[in-house]
């Protein structure tokens, strides 16, 4: 039996080792989850809400323990780790307070004596989750799914199994029925067999484009619904009327937040020619001044990448982009010493066809592109196989909104970095996936939208 090993990316030291379970053992746990579903689906919204509020309380009371765990396993700065745990509590309370309303029966006037649409749970939902927001992305799936009456099984990333088991324990601590949320510490090779299990009714995945294609193929073959939130190469159009100080402050945080490892992070900055050079100069000063260091230090702006292999792959992408004609303005070298560190990096003068223009760079690397006018800026922003998030930076809100409506993405924010909010749907288009999480749209992804007709 293999093991999942957690390595502290700041030091390279092993901090945890977790025995994997076999496919047969995973199937037994799925059976346990299905048994829990058969009783959980009969609980009221009020009963579910009480437990979700208790789960939120667990996240609040154990915030520091959970934050330290996330920092140790994937290198997130401690301040951002605390905020991630706080966000888990927020989403639990949102669905506890709003789930019944979001899933309320909808009356439809027909010639029937009575006709309406009801939303019923479907069973065990499999979640395949990544390491970059190891707590929040799991709760983003679990809170609405369990509020709807479903139960969940989790296949988390191998390097954050400590977090995975901590989440399972949090559900137990909050008083959820045994089996309603189960962590499956299996290898990726077992995913197909798990999706094929009769008691798995749907699958949600947050991860890479290649992982999404694989899971969607297996789910489709087995006629099971899938929701996919995949990668992004989010473009922000920076107009000539912008406040450069505010814009570059936002851009710096956008690229260095979570050590640059955020699907919806600002990755490509499409800047109008009038301010292009000034934007680059100011961005370089601010990114250079940002402190790279131990993620446990309170004043660290950004820490290491989650693994050294990810750092090495990022460096290959940077090097390839430079070879293709990109101009290296800052960073771009692998530092000596332990840990998966990579410095804040700026690649300028990017054009379609270059690695840093076409592909997602998951790390602290800003890709800057010059546009001659607004029309070309929109075209360059949309020249991507991805479509997760996008943004516009401008002093003219009305102009920004008009541009935002033209950007091909699941979200477009004006003068703010894209964020996920439980009140709003979250997801992408193109190769960034399909389906939606959060809000009323997300909670209805894994329910039977059922017509009732009484004559």
N, C-alpha and C positions, 0 to 999 in steps of 0.2 A: 504494500500500500504506500503510495507516494505522500508527500507532505507539501503544504503551502507554507512558504517561508516569508516572514516579514523582515525587511532590511531597512534600517534607519538610513534614509538617503542623505542625511547630513554628515554621517560618520562612516557609513558602509558596514556598520556592525549589525549582526543578526539580533533581532529583539523578540522574535516569536516563531514558533513552529507548530503547525496545526495538521494533524493527520486527516487526509482526505477520506471520504467515504466512497464506496463502490456504487455503481449504477443500481444494483439491487437494493443496497441500503437506502439510496436516494428514493427509489420507488416505494419503499416501506414508509418513508417519511411523507411522501406525497399521499399515500393512502391515509396516513394519520391526519394530514391537512384536510383531505376530503371528508373524513368523519367529522372533523371540527366544523366544516362548512355546513354540513347537514343540520346542525343545530344553530350555528351562527346566523344563517340566512333567515331564521325565524325570530331573531331578536328585533326589537324596535329601534327606530332611529335614536330615541332617547337613551336607550341602554348603550348603544354604540358610542353616542356622544359623551356619556359619562366616562367611558374608558379612554376615549381619545383625549379628553381633558386631563385624565390621570397620566397618560403618556406624556403630554406636554409638561406636566409637573415634574416627571422623571427627568426630562431633558433639562429643565431649569435647575433642579436640585443637583444633578450630576454633571453640570455643564463643564466644569473645570477638568474632571476626569476624562470626559469624552473628548474635549478639545486637546488635551495632552496626548491622547491616544492617536487622534488624527494627525497631529504634528509629528509624532514619532514614526508613524507608519508611512506617510506620504509626503512629509516635508512642508505642509501648509504652515504659514506663520501663525503663531499662537493667537494673535488678535483676530485674524480672519477665521481661525478654527472656532473660537468662541462664538463669533457671529453666525457661523454655519449651524452650530448647535441651537442657538437662539432661533434661527429660522425654522428649524425642525419643530420647535414648540409653536411657532406662529402658524405653520401649515396645519398642525394637528388641531389647534383651536379654530382655525377657519372652517375646516370641514365639520368639526363637532357642532359649530354654531350655524352652519349654512347647508349642511348635507341634506337635511330633510326638505328644505325649500328647493334646493337644486334638483332633487329627485321626486318632487311632488307630482302626483298624477295630473295629466293635462287633458281637460275635457275638450271634446271636439263635437260640434253641433252637426248631426247627420239626421237622416230619417229614422234612425234607431230610437228605441225608448231611452237608451243610454249608450254612449260610446266615448271611450277615452283611451289615452296612452299611459301605460305604466312602465316603470323601470325596475327590472328584477335582476338580482345577482346571478352570475353564471357559474361560479365555482372557484377552483384553484387557479390563481394567476401566477405565472412564472415571471420573475424579474431578473434580467441579466444586467448587472450594474457595474460601472467603472469606478476607478479609485480617486478621481480628482475632487469630487465632493462626496466623500464616502458615507457620510450620514444623510445629508440632505437629499441626494438623488434617490436614496432608498425610501425615505419618508415621503417624498414627492409622489411616489407610486403607491406606497402602502396606505397612507392616510385616506385618500379618496376610495381606494379599492375596498378597504375594510369598512368604511362608512357606508358603502353601497351594499354591503352584505357578502362580499367575496372574502376569500382568505388568500394569503400569499406565501410563496416559497421563493427564496432568494439564492441566486448564484452570483456571488460578489467576486470582485477582482481578487486574484490570489494574494496580492501584496497587502491587502487590507482585511484579512480574515479576523484580526483582533477586533476591528470595528464591526464586522459582520456579526460576530457572536455577541458583541456588546448590544447591538440593536435587538437581537433576538431576546436577550436577557431583559432589555428595557420593556418589551411587550409583556413579558411574564411578570415583571415587577409592577407594571401598571394594572395587572389583573385580567389581561386578555385570556380567553380560553386556550388551554394547551392545544397546539396544532394550528392555531389561527395565523401564526407567522413563524416560519421555520427557515433557518439558514442551511443551505446545502453546500457543504464544502467539497465540491467535486471539481474535477479538471474540465477544461473546455471541451475535451474530446467526448464528454458524456452529455453535452447539451442536446444533441440530436435525439438520443434515447429518452431524455427527459421530456422534450417537447412532444415526442410520439406517444407518451403515456396518455391513456384515455382520460384520466382525471385532471390532466392539465388542459384548461379550456382556452387559454390565450397566453400571449407572451409580450412583454414589454422590454425593450433594450435601449440603453443609452451607451453609445460606444462609437467605434470607428465605422467608416463606410463599409469596409470589408466584412466586419463582424455583422453589420446590419444586413448585408446581402445574403450572408450565410444563414442567419436566423430567419429572415423573411422567406428564403427558399424552403427551409424545413417546415416552417409554419404553413406556408402555402400548400406544400405537398400533403400536409395533414389536415387541410381545411380549417386552420385555426387562425384567429385574428391576431395581428401583430401591430404594435405601436412602436415606431422607431424614432429615436432622437439621436442623430448622427453628428458628424463633424461639421465644422463651419469655417469659412474664411471671411469673416464679417468685414464688410466695407463701410467706412465712415467717410461721407463726402464733407470736405472742409471748404466752406465758401470764403470768398475774399473779404466779406464784411465781419468776420468772426473776431472775437476778442482772443488774440493769440495766447495770452497768458493763461486764460481759462481753458482754451482748447488744448494746449499742450499739457496742462495739468491733468486734464481728463484723459488725454491720450497716454500719458505716462502710467497712470493708474490702470487704464484699460489693458495695457500690454504687460504690466508686472503683477497685476492682481492674481492671487493663487499661483504665483511664480510663473505666470504666463500660460497656465494650463486650464483654460476655461473655454468651453465650446463656443459660448456666445461673446467671447472677448473681442474687442476691437483689434483686428489683425492687419487689415489693409486700410491705409489712409490715402484717400484720393483728394489731392489738394489742388485748388485752382492756382494757375501759374503766377498770378499777381503776388501771392504770399508764400509760394512754395519754399523759397530759400530761407525766409524768415522763420517759417514753421519748422523747418529742419534744424536750424541753428538753436532755436529755443527748446525743441524736443530733445536734442542731443545733450544740452546742458542739464536738463531735468532728469533724464534717464541716467546720465553719468553720475549725478549727485545722489541717486537713490541707493540706499545701503543694501548690498547683498551680504547675507550673513546667516548665523544660526537662526533657524525658525523659532527657537524658544526664546530668543532675545526680544524684548518688547519693542525695541526701536528698529528692528530689521524690517526693511521695506519688502524684500523678496528673498526667498530661500532657494534651496536646491530643487531640481526636478525630482520626480518621484522615483526614478530608477536611472542607473548609469546608462543602460542600453537606450533609454529614451533620450537622454542627453546626447549620446553619440549619434543617434539618428538625426536629431535636430541639427547638430553641427554639420553633418553631411549635406543636409538641405541648404544650410547657409553657404557652405563652400560651393555647392553646385550652382546656386544663384549667382554668386560672384563670378564663377567661371562663365556663366551665361551673359554677363554684362552688368549685373547689379553693382552699385557703388556702396562699399562698406564705409559707413560713417562712424560707427561706434561698435565696440565689442568684437564678437566673431572669433574669439580664441577660447580654447578649453583651459580653464585654470588648473594649476598644479595642486596636488594635495588630495585629501580624501573627500568623498561626497560627490553627489551628482550635480554640482554647480555649473551654471552657464551664465555669463555676464549679459547685462542688458545690451541689446544689439539693434542697430538700425541699418536697414538695407534701403537705399534710395535709388531713384531712376528706374524703377521696375516697369516691365512691360509684359503684356500677355505672352505666354509661352515660357516665361521664366518660372522656376520652381516656387519661389516665394510669392509669385502672383497667382499661380494656378492651384497650389496645394496648401493644405492647412499646416502651419508651423506652430506646434504645440509647445510653446516656451516663450521666454522673454525677448521676442524678436518683433520689431515693428517694420512693416513693409510700407514704403511711402512711394506714391505714384503721382506724377504731375498730369494735370488735365488743363487743356487750353481754355475751356469754358464749361458752363454748367451742363450743357447737353452731353459733352464728352465725358464729364465726370460721372453722370448717371450711366452712360454706356459702359464705362470702365468698371464701375461698381457692380453692374449686372453681368459683366463678362466673367462668370464663374459657374462651375458645376454645383456649387453650394448655395444654400439659401436659408440659413438659420436666423441670423440677426443682421441688422444694418442700422445706420444712423446718419444724421445730418447735424453738422455744427455750424451755426449761423446766428446773427443777431436779429434776423427777421423770422419770427416764428411761422408766419403765414407762408413765406417762401419755403421754409424748411419742411412744413407739413406737405406742401404740394410735391416736393421732391421725395419725401418719405413714402408717399402713395405710389410712386413710380419704381421704388426699389423692390427687387424680387427676393423677398425673404418672409419668414413667418412673423417677424417683428421688425418694426422700424421706429427708432426713438429719435426725437429731436432734442439736442442739447443735453443728452443724458446717455450714459452707457446702458446697453440693453441689460435688463435684469428679469428674472423670473419672479412672478407675483401670483399668489394663489387666486387672486381675483380675476386674472387675465389668462387666456389660453397661451400655451407655450408649445412650440414645435417648429418644424421647418418645411421647406419645399425643395424641389430638385433632389440632389444627392444628400441633402441633410435630413431626409427621412419623411415620414408621414404619420398622420394621427396627431392628437393633441393631448397634452397633460395640463393639469390645473384647471381651475374655474369649473363652470358647469359643463363645458365641452369635455374636459378631461375625465370627470367623474362618470360621464355617460359612455366612455369608450368601451368599458368592460361590463356592460349590462345588456340584458335582453330588452330592447325597446319594443314593447309588446302592445298590440292593439286588443282592446276588449270591446265587444259589441254585444249588447243585450237587446233582444227584439221583443 
